[in-house]
């Protein structure tokens, strides 16, 4: 699972496919809210806001 900015979505997808050998689901973090989990505010690879959850 990766929380990333728009710039790093492709990199996160590549990492996911390498690790799980399957296509990930993408969730828009700006429109989706979770009851028991708060996504990180920043991308896993830079300081930009995380806007996509790759899982």
PDB file of N, H, CA, C and O in Angstrom:
ATOM      1  N   UNK A   1       0.850  -1.162   0.000  1.00  0.00           N
ATOM      2  CA  UNK A   1       0.000   0.000   0.000  1.00  0.00           C
ATOM      3  C   UNK A   1       0.901   1.232   0.000  1.00  0.00           C
ATOM      4  O   UNK A   1       1.832   1.336   0.799  1.00  0.00           O
ATOM      5  N   UNK A   2       0.612   2.153  -0.898  1.00  0.00           N
ATOM      6  H   UNK A   2      -0.144   2.069  -1.547  1.00  0.00           H
ATOM      7  CA  UNK A   2       1.398   3.376  -1.023  1.00  0.00           C
ATOM      8  C   UNK A   2       0.464   4.581  -1.072  1.00  0.00           C
ATOM      9  O   UNK A   2      -0.554   4.549  -1.762  1.00  0.00           O
ATOM     10  N   UNK A   3       0.799   5.628  -0.353  1.00  0.00           N
ATOM     11  H   UNK A   3       1.627   5.655   0.208  1.00  0.00           H
ATOM     12  CA  UNK A   3       0.098   6.903  -0.434  1.00  0.00           C
ATOM     13  C   UNK A   3       1.039   7.862  -1.137  1.00  0.00           C
ATOM     14  O   UNK A   3       2.119   8.172  -0.633  1.00  0.00           O
ATOM     15  N   UNK A   4       0.623   8.329  -2.306  1.00  0.00           N
ATOM     16  H   UNK A   4      -0.254   8.077  -2.716  1.00  0.00           H
ATOM     17  CA  UNK A   4       1.548   9.098  -3.139  1.00  0.00           C
ATOM     18  C   UNK A   4       0.887  10.329  -3.751  1.00  0.00           C
ATOM     19  O   UNK A   4      -0.337  10.462  -3.774  1.00  0.00           O
ATOM     20  N   UNK A   5       1.739  11.222  -4.243  1.00  0.00           N
ATOM     21  H   UNK A   5       2.733  11.114  -4.224  1.00  0.00           H
ATOM     22  CA  UNK A   5       1.277  12.389  -4.993  1.00  0.00           C
ATOM     23  C   UNK A   5       1.033  11.958  -6.437  1.00  0.00           C
ATOM     24  O   UNK A   5       1.358  10.833  -6.815  1.00  0.00           O
ATOM     25  N   UNK A   6       0.464  12.846  -7.235  1.00  0.00           N
ATOM     26  H   UNK A   6       0.200  13.760  -6.927  1.00  0.00           H
ATOM     27  CA  UNK A   6       0.168  12.525  -8.634  1.00  0.00           C
ATOM     28  C   UNK A   6       1.440  12.173  -9.410  1.00  0.00           C
ATOM     29  O   UNK A   6       1.420  11.311 -10.289  1.00  0.00           O
ATOM     30  N   UNK A   7       2.533  12.839  -9.081  1.00  0.00           N
ATOM     31  H   UNK A   7       2.549  13.539  -8.367  1.00  0.00           H
ATOM     32  CA  UNK A   7       3.796  12.614  -9.788  1.00  0.00           C
ATOM     33  C   UNK A   7       4.340  11.197  -9.583  1.00  0.00           C
ATOM     34  O   UNK A   7       5.001  10.661 -10.472  1.00  0.00           O
ATOM     35  N   UNK A   8       4.074  10.586  -8.433  1.00  0.00           N
ATOM     36  H   UNK A   8       3.538  11.021  -7.710  1.00  0.00           H
ATOM     37  CA  UNK A   8       4.649   9.287  -8.107  1.00  0.00           C
ATOM     38  C   UNK A   8       3.677   8.108  -8.228  1.00  0.00           C
ATOM     39  O   UNK A   8       3.988   7.006  -7.775  1.00  0.00           O
ATOM     40  N   UNK A   9       2.510   8.326  -8.831  1.00  0.00           N
ATOM     41  H   UNK A   9       2.257   9.221  -9.199  1.00  0.00           H
ATOM     42  CA  UNK A   9       1.534   7.238  -8.987  1.00  0.00           C
ATOM     43  C   UNK A   9       2.123   6.104  -9.822  1.00  0.00           C
ATOM     44  O   UNK A   9       2.010   4.936  -9.451  1.00  0.00           O
ATOM     45  N   UNK A  10       2.742   6.439 -10.933  1.00  0.00           N
ATOM     46  H   UNK A  10       2.833   7.388 -11.234  1.00  0.00           H
ATOM     47  CA  UNK A  10       3.302   5.409 -11.811  1.00  0.00           C
ATOM     48  C   UNK A  10       4.389   4.606 -11.102  1.00  0.00           C
ATOM     49  O   UNK A  10       4.456   3.387 -11.262  1.00  0.00           O
ATOM     50  N   UNK A  11       5.234   5.265 -10.329  1.00  0.00           N
ATOM     51  H   UNK A  11       5.180   6.255 -10.200  1.00  0.00           H
ATOM     52  CA  UNK A  11       6.277   4.584  -9.564  1.00  0.00           C
ATOM     53  C   UNK A  11       5.659   3.640  -8.535  1.00  0.00           C
ATOM     54  O   UNK A  11       6.132   2.516  -8.365  1.00  0.00           O
ATOM     55  N   UNK A  12       4.611   4.083  -7.850  1.00  0.00           N
ATOM     56  H   UNK A  12       4.226   4.996  -7.988  1.00  0.00           H
ATOM     57  CA  UNK A  12       3.941   3.250  -6.855  1.00  0.00           C
ATOM     58  C   UNK A  12       3.288   2.027  -7.512  1.00  0.00           C
ATOM     59  O   UNK A  12       3.335   0.924  -6.966  1.00  0.00           O
ATOM     60  N   UNK A  13       2.686   2.230  -8.675  1.00  0.00           N
ATOM     61  H   UNK A  13       2.649   3.126  -9.118  1.00  0.00           H
ATOM     62  CA  UNK A  13       2.091   1.103  -9.402  1.00  0.00           C
ATOM     63  C   UNK A  13       3.168   0.093  -9.775  1.00  0.00           C
ATOM     64  O   UNK A  13       2.972  -1.111  -9.609  1.00  0.00           O
ATOM     65  N   UNK A  14       4.301   0.570 -10.274  1.00  0.00           N
ATOM     66  H   UNK A  14       4.461   1.548 -10.408  1.00  0.00           H
ATOM     67  CA  UNK A  14       5.408  -0.330 -10.631  1.00  0.00           C
ATOM     68  C   UNK A  14       5.892  -1.121  -9.423  1.00  0.00           C
ATOM     69  O   UNK A  14       6.119  -2.327  -9.526  1.00  0.00           O
ATOM     70  N   UNK A  15       6.052  -0.463  -8.289  1.00  0.00           N
ATOM     71  H   UNK A  15       5.867   0.517  -8.205  1.00  0.00           H
ATOM     72  CA  UNK A  15       6.482  -1.147  -7.066  1.00  0.00           C
ATOM     73  C   UNK A  15       5.449  -2.190  -6.639  1.00  0.00           C
ATOM     74  O   UNK A  15       5.809  -3.303  -6.257  1.00  0.00           O
ATOM     75  N   UNK A  16       4.176  -1.830  -6.704  1.00  0.00           N
ATOM     76  H   UNK A  16       3.884  -0.926  -7.015  1.00  0.00           H
ATOM     77  CA  UNK A  16       3.108  -2.749  -6.316  1.00  0.00           C
ATOM     78  C   UNK A  16       3.117  -3.989  -7.202  1.00  0.00           C
ATOM     79  O   UNK A  16       3.056  -5.111  -6.699  1.00  0.00           O
ATOM     80  N   UNK A  17       3.192  -3.796  -8.505  1.00  0.00           N
ATOM     81  H   UNK A  17       3.242  -2.884  -8.913  1.00  0.00           H
ATOM     82  CA  UNK A  17       3.188  -4.923  -9.442  1.00  0.00           C
ATOM     83  C   UNK A  17       4.421  -5.800  -9.230  1.00  0.00           C
ATOM     84  O   UNK A  17       4.316  -7.026  -9.270  1.00  0.00           O
ATOM     85  N   UNK A  18       5.579  -5.195  -9.007  1.00  0.00           N
ATOM     86  H   UNK A  18       5.664  -4.199  -8.974  1.00  0.00           H
ATOM     87  CA  UNK A  18       6.792  -5.973  -8.739  1.00  0.00           C
ATOM     88  C   UNK A  18       6.636  -6.828  -7.490  1.00  0.00           C
ATOM     89  O   UNK A  18       7.079  -7.976  -7.461  1.00  0.00           O
ATOM     90  N   UNK A  19       6.006  -6.271  -6.455  1.00  0.00           N
ATOM     91  H   UNK A  19       5.646  -5.338  -6.478  1.00  0.00           H
ATOM     92  CA  UNK A  19       5.877  -6.971  -5.179  1.00  0.00           C
ATOM     93  C   UNK A  19       4.761  -8.026  -5.187  1.00  0.00           C
ATOM     94  O   UNK A  19       4.957  -9.133  -4.686  1.00  0.00           O
ATOM     95  N   UNK A  20       3.609  -7.695  -5.745  1.00  0.00           N
ATOM     96  H   UNK A  20       3.449  -6.796  -6.153  1.00  0.00           H
ATOM     97  CA  UNK A  20       2.440  -8.570  -5.646  1.00  0.00           C
ATOM     98  C   UNK A  20       2.081  -9.284  -6.957  1.00  0.00           C
ATOM     99  O   UNK A  20       1.221 -10.165  -6.964  1.00  0.00           O
ATOM    100  N   UNK A  21       2.726  -8.911  -8.050  1.00  0.00           N
ATOM    101  H   UNK A  21       3.425  -8.195  -8.044  1.00  0.00           H
ATOM    102  CA  UNK A  21       2.457  -9.498  -9.362  1.00  0.00           C
ATOM    103  C   UNK A  21       0.979  -9.434  -9.728  1.00  0.00           C
ATOM    104  O   UNK A  21       0.422 -10.375 -10.293  1.00  0.00           O
ATOM    105  N   UNK A  22       0.362  -8.320  -9.399  1.00  0.00           N
ATOM    106  H   UNK A  22       0.814  -7.555  -8.939  1.00  0.00           H
ATOM    107  CA  UNK A  22      -1.049  -8.090  -9.689  1.00  0.00           C
ATOM    108  C   UNK A  22      -1.263  -6.583  -9.851  1.00  0.00           C
ATOM    109  O   UNK A  22      -0.479  -5.785  -9.338  1.00  0.00           O
ATOM    110  N   UNK A  23      -2.306  -6.201 -10.551  1.00  0.00           N
ATOM    111  H   UNK A  23      -2.943  -6.849 -10.968  1.00  0.00           H
ATOM    112  CA  UNK A  23      -2.620  -4.786 -10.724  1.00  0.00           C
ATOM    113  C   UNK A  23      -3.243  -4.232  -9.446  1.00  0.00           C
ATOM    114  O   UNK A  23      -4.086  -4.889  -8.835  1.00  0.00           O
ATOM    115  N   UNK A  24      -2.842  -3.041  -9.039  1.00  0.00           N
ATOM    116  H   UNK A  24      -2.157  -2.507  -9.535  1.00  0.00           H
ATOM    117  CA  UNK A  24      -3.405  -2.454  -7.816  1.00  0.00           C
ATOM    118  C   UNK A  24      -4.724  -1.734  -8.070  1.00  0.00           C
ATOM    119  O   UNK A  24      -5.096  -1.461  -9.211  1.00  0.00           O
ATOM    120  N   UNK A  25      -5.409  -1.440  -6.989  1.00  0.00           N
ATOM    121  H   UNK A  25      -5.107  -1.662  -6.063  1.00  0.00           H
ATOM    122  CA  UNK A  25      -6.557  -0.541  -7.019  1.00  0.00           C
ATOM    123  C   UNK A  25      -6.043   0.850  -6.676  1.00  0.00           C
ATOM    124  O   UNK A  25      -5.105   0.990  -5.891  1.00  0.00           O
ATOM    125  N   UNK A  26      -6.642   1.863  -7.251  1.00  0.00           N
ATOM    126  H   UNK A  26      -7.404   1.749  -7.888  1.00  0.00           H
ATOM    127  CA  UNK A  26      -6.268   3.250  -6.966  1.00  0.00           C
ATOM    128  C   UNK A  26      -7.450   3.951  -6.320  1.00  0.00           C
ATOM    129  O   UNK A  26      -8.574   3.873  -6.816  1.00  0.00           O
ATOM    130  N   UNK A  27      -7.193   4.641  -5.206  1.00  0.00           N
ATOM    131  H   UNK A  27      -6.280   4.705  -4.803  1.00  0.00           H
ATOM    132  CA  UNK A  27      -8.237   5.351  -4.483  1.00  0.00           C
ATOM    133  C   UNK A  27      -7.837   6.820  -4.380  1.00  0.00           C
ATOM    134  O   UNK A  27      -6.726   7.143  -3.960  1.00  0.00           O
ATOM    135  N   UNK A  28      -8.747   7.696  -4.765  1.00  0.00           N
ATOM    136  H   UNK A  28      -9.649   7.434  -5.107  1.00  0.00           H
ATOM    137  CA  UNK A  28      -8.515   9.129  -4.674  1.00  0.00           C
ATOM    138  C   UNK A  28      -8.688   9.550  -3.216  1.00  0.00           C
ATOM    139  O   UNK A  28      -9.787   9.460  -2.668  1.00  0.00           O
ATOM    140  N   UNK A  29      -7.616  10.004  -2.596  1.00  0.00           N
ATOM    141  H   UNK A  29      -6.724  10.077  -3.041  1.00  0.00           H
ATOM    142  CA  UNK A  29      -7.661  10.378  -1.175  1.00  0.00           C
ATOM    143  C   UNK A  29      -8.336  11.723  -0.931  1.00  0.00           C
ATOM    144  O   UNK A  29      -8.672  12.047   0.208  1.00  0.00           O
ATOM    145  N   UNK A  30      -8.536  12.502  -1.977  1.00  0.00           N
ATOM    146  H   UNK A  30      -8.264  12.238  -2.902  1.00  0.00           H
ATOM    147  CA  UNK A  30      -9.196  13.793  -1.777  1.00  0.00           C
ATOM    148  C   UNK A  30     -10.714  13.645  -1.711  1.00  0.00           C
ATOM    149  O   UNK A  30     -11.398  14.530  -1.199  1.00  0.00           O
ATOM    150  N   UNK A  31     -11.247  12.533  -2.225  1.00  0.00           N
ATOM    151  H   UNK A  31     -10.691  11.814  -2.641  1.00  0.00           H
ATOM    152  CA  UNK A  31     -12.699  12.339  -2.221  1.00  0.00           C
ATOM    153  C   UNK A  31     -13.148  11.174  -1.344  1.00  0.00           C
ATOM    154  O   UNK A  31     -14.345  11.003  -1.117  1.00  0.00           O
ATOM    155  N   UNK A  32     -12.218  10.381  -0.854  1.00  0.00           N
ATOM    156  H   UNK A  32     -11.245  10.521  -1.038  1.00  0.00           H
ATOM    157  CA  UNK A  32     -12.558   9.207  -0.052  1.00  0.00           C
ATOM    158  C   UNK A  32     -12.136   9.417   1.393  1.00  0.00           C
ATOM    159  O   UNK A  32     -11.012   9.840   1.661  1.00  0.00           O
ATOM    160  N   UNK A  33     -13.024   9.126   2.311  1.00  0.00           N
ATOM    161  H   UNK A  33     -13.938   8.782   2.093  1.00  0.00           H
ATOM    162  CA  UNK A  33     -12.731   9.229   3.742  1.00  0.00           C
ATOM    163  C   UNK A  33     -12.832   7.839   4.364  1.00  0.00           C
ATOM    164  O   UNK A  33     -13.675   7.036   3.964  1.00  0.00           O
ATOM    165  N   UNK A  34     -11.984   7.559   5.330  1.00  0.00           N
ATOM    166  H   UNK A  34     -11.299   8.212   5.655  1.00  0.00           H
ATOM    167  CA  UNK A  34     -11.963   6.275   6.006  1.00  0.00           C
ATOM    168  C   UNK A  34     -12.359   6.463   7.461  1.00  0.00           C
ATOM    169  O   UNK A  34     -11.936   7.428   8.097  1.00  0.00           O
ATOM    170  N   UNK A  35     -13.156   5.563   7.991  1.00  0.00           N
ATOM    171  H   UNK A  35     -13.499   4.778   7.474  1.00  0.00           H
ATOM    172  CA  UNK A  35     -13.652   5.688   9.361  1.00  0.00           C
ATOM    173  C   UNK A  35     -12.564   5.445  10.396  1.00  0.00           C
ATOM    174  O   UNK A  35     -12.535   6.113  11.429  1.00  0.00           O
ATOM    175  N   UNK A  36     -11.675   4.504  10.135  1.00  0.00           N
ATOM    176  H   UNK A  36     -11.699   3.961   9.295  1.00  0.00           H
ATOM    177  CA  UNK A  36     -10.712   4.127  11.168  1.00  0.00           C
ATOM    178  C   UNK A  36      -9.263   4.252  10.729  1.00  0.00           C
ATOM    179  O   UNK A  36      -8.382   3.661  11.353  1.00  0.00           O
ATOM    180  N   UNK A  37      -8.997   5.004   9.675  1.00  0.00           N
ATOM    181  H   UNK A  37      -9.713   5.484   9.168  1.00  0.00           H
ATOM    182  CA  UNK A  37      -7.620   5.167   9.201  1.00  0.00           C
ATOM    183  C   UNK A  37      -7.442   6.550   8.631  1.00  0.00           C
ATOM    184  O   UNK A  37      -8.268   7.015   7.844  1.00  0.00           O
ATOM    185  N   UNK A  38      -6.387   7.203   9.015  1.00  0.00           N
ATOM    186  H   UNK A  38      -5.716   6.826   9.653  1.00  0.00           H
ATOM    187  CA  UNK A  38      -6.034   8.512   8.480  1.00  0.00           C
ATOM    188  C   UNK A  38      -4.833   8.343   7.556  1.00  0.00           C
ATOM    189  O   UNK A  38      -3.775   7.909   8.010  1.00  0.00           O
ATOM    190  N   UNK A  39      -4.966   8.670   6.286  1.00  0.00           N
ATOM    191  H   UNK A  39      -5.826   9.022   5.917  1.00  0.00           H
ATOM    192  CA  UNK A  39      -3.816   8.554   5.389  1.00  0.00           C
ATOM    193  C   UNK A  39      -2.754   9.585   5.735  1.00  0.00           C
ATOM    194  O   UNK A  39      -3.067  10.636   6.294  1.00  0.00           O
ATOM    195  N   UNK A  40      -1.513   9.296   5.411  1.00  0.00           N
ATOM    196  H   UNK A  40      -1.259   8.442   4.957  1.00  0.00           H
ATOM    197  CA  UNK A  40      -0.456  10.281   5.648  1.00  0.00           C
ATOM    198  C   UNK A  40      -0.706  11.542   4.817  1.00  0.00           C
ATOM    199  O   UNK A  40      -1.333  11.493   3.759  1.00  0.00           O
ATOM    200  N   UNK A  41      -0.220  12.633   5.304  1.00  0.00           N
ATOM    201  H   UNK A  41       0.289  12.673   6.164  1.00  0.00           H
ATOM    202  CA  UNK A  41      -0.423  13.898   4.595  1.00  0.00           C
ATOM    203  C   UNK A  41       0.505  14.044   3.399  1.00  0.00           C
ATOM    204  O   UNK A  41       0.181  14.750   2.445  1.00  0.00           O
ATOM    205  N   UNK A  42       1.674  13.373   3.444  1.00  0.00           N
ATOM    206  H   UNK A  42       1.937  12.799   4.219  1.00  0.00           H
ATOM    207  CA  UNK A  42       2.676  13.561   2.401  1.00  0.00           C
ATOM    208  C   UNK A  42       2.952  12.269   1.643  1.00  0.00           C
ATOM    209  O   UNK A  42       2.785  11.167   2.164  1.00  0.00           O
ATOM    210  N   UNK A  43       3.370  12.437   0.424  1.00  0.00           N
ATOM    211  H   UNK A  43       3.505  13.333   0.000  1.00  0.00           H
ATOM    212  CA  UNK A  43       3.754  11.342  -0.453  1.00  0.00           C
ATOM    213  C   UNK A  43       4.875  10.529   0.186  1.00  0.00           C
ATOM    214  O   UNK A  43       5.696  11.067   0.929  1.00  0.00           O
ATOM    215  N   UNK A  44       4.903   9.228  -0.108  1.00  0.00           N
ATOM    216  H   UNK A  44       4.236   8.791  -0.712  1.00  0.00           H
ATOM    217  CA  UNK A  44       5.946   8.364   0.439  1.00  0.00           C
ATOM    218  C   UNK A  44       7.326   8.684  -0.124  1.00  0.00           C
ATOM    219  O   UNK A  44       8.335   8.325   0.483  1.00  0.00           O
ATOM    220  N   UNK A  45       7.385   9.365  -1.295  1.00  0.00           N
ATOM    221  H   UNK A  45       6.565   9.656  -1.787  1.00  0.00           H
ATOM    222  CA  UNK A  45       8.679   9.612  -1.930  1.00  0.00           C
ATOM    223  C   UNK A  45       9.053  11.085  -2.023  1.00  0.00           C
ATOM    224  O   UNK A  45      10.149  11.411  -2.479  1.00  0.00           O
ATOM    225  N   UNK A  46       8.165  11.983  -1.598  1.00  0.00           N
ATOM    226  H   UNK A  46       7.275  11.718  -1.227  1.00  0.00           H
ATOM    227  CA  UNK A  46       8.509  13.405  -1.613  1.00  0.00           C
ATOM    228  C   UNK A  46       7.639  14.148  -0.591  1.00  0.00           C
ATOM    229  O   UNK A  46       6.883  13.527   0.156  1.00  0.00           O
ATOM    230  N   UNK A  47       7.749  15.451  -0.567  1.00  0.00           N
ATOM    231  H   UNK A  47       8.363  15.955  -1.174  1.00  0.00           H
ATOM    232  CA  UNK A  47       7.020  16.256   0.417  1.00  0.00           C
ATOM    233  C   UNK A  47       5.673  16.757  -0.100  1.00  0.00           C
ATOM    234  O   UNK A  47       4.975  17.486   0.606  1.00  0.00           O
ATOM    235  N   UNK A  48       5.302  16.380  -1.309  1.00  0.00           N
ATOM    236  H   UNK A  48       5.868  15.789  -1.883  1.00  0.00           H
ATOM    237  CA  UNK A  48       4.012  16.813  -1.873  1.00  0.00           C
ATOM    238  C   UNK A  48       2.864  16.111  -1.158  1.00  0.00           C
ATOM    239  O   UNK A  48       3.065  15.043  -0.580  1.00  0.00           O
ATOM    240  N   UNK A  49       1.672  16.686  -1.186  1.00  0.00           N
ATOM    241  H   UNK A  49       1.509  17.554  -1.656  1.00  0.00           H
ATOM    242  CA  UNK A  49       0.514  16.048  -0.548  1.00  0.00           C
ATOM    243  C   UNK A  49       0.183  14.708  -1.211  1.00  0.00           C
ATOM    244  O   UNK A  49       0.227  14.575  -2.434  1.00  0.00           O
ATOM    245  N   UNK A  50      -0.148  13.724  -0.379  1.00  0.00           N
ATOM    246  H   UNK A  50      -0.184  13.832   0.614  1.00  0.00           H
ATOM    247  CA  UNK A  50      -0.573  12.419  -0.886  1.00  0.00           C
ATOM    248  C   UNK A  50      -2.015  12.530  -1.367  1.00  0.00           C
ATOM    249  O   UNK A  50      -2.892  12.944  -0.609  1.00  0.00           O
ATOM    250  N   UNK A  51      -2.266  12.163  -2.626  1.00  0.00           N
ATOM    251  H   UNK A  51      -1.554  11.827  -3.242  1.00  0.00           H
ATOM    252  CA  UNK A  51      -3.604  12.271  -3.187  1.00  0.00           C
ATOM    253  C   UNK A  51      -4.146  10.950  -3.729  1.00  0.00           C
ATOM    254  O   UNK A  51      -5.330  10.849  -4.054  1.00  0.00           O
ATOM    255  N   UNK A  52      -3.280   9.935  -3.827  1.00  0.00           N
ATOM    256  H   UNK A  52      -2.319  10.016  -3.563  1.00  0.00           H
ATOM    257  CA  UNK A  52      -3.706   8.630  -4.351  1.00  0.00           C
ATOM    258  C   UNK A  52      -3.206   7.519  -3.438  1.00  0.00           C
ATOM    259  O   UNK A  52      -2.044   7.504  -3.032  1.00  0.00           O
ATOM    260  N   UNK A  53      -4.094   6.600  -3.126  1.00  0.00           N
ATOM    261  H   UNK A  53      -5.038   6.612  -3.455  1.00  0.00           H
ATOM    262  CA  UNK A  53      -3.755   5.408  -2.376  1.00  0.00           C
ATOM    263  C   UNK A  53      -3.671   4.254  -3.368  1.00  0.00           C
ATOM    264  O   UNK A  53      -4.639   3.956  -4.067  1.00  0.00           O
ATOM    265  N   UNK A  54      -2.517   3.612  -3.424  1.00  0.00           N
ATOM    266  H   UNK A  54      -1.731   3.854  -2.856  1.00  0.00           H
ATOM    267  CA  UNK A  54      -2.302   2.483  -4.328  1.00  0.00           C
ATOM    268  C   UNK A  54      -2.308   1.228  -3.474  1.00  0.00           C
ATOM    269  O   UNK A  54      -1.430   1.037  -2.632  1.00  0.00           O
ATOM    270  N   UNK A  55      -3.317   0.358  -3.696  1.00  0.00           N
ATOM    271  H   UNK A  55      -4.030   0.513  -4.379  1.00  0.00           H
ATOM    272  CA  UNK A  55      -3.410  -0.866  -2.892  1.00  0.00           C
ATOM    273  C   UNK A  55      -3.942  -2.021  -3.702  1.00  0.00           C
ATOM    274  O   UNK A  55      -4.084  -3.127  -3.181  1.00  0.00           O
TER     275      UNK A  55
END
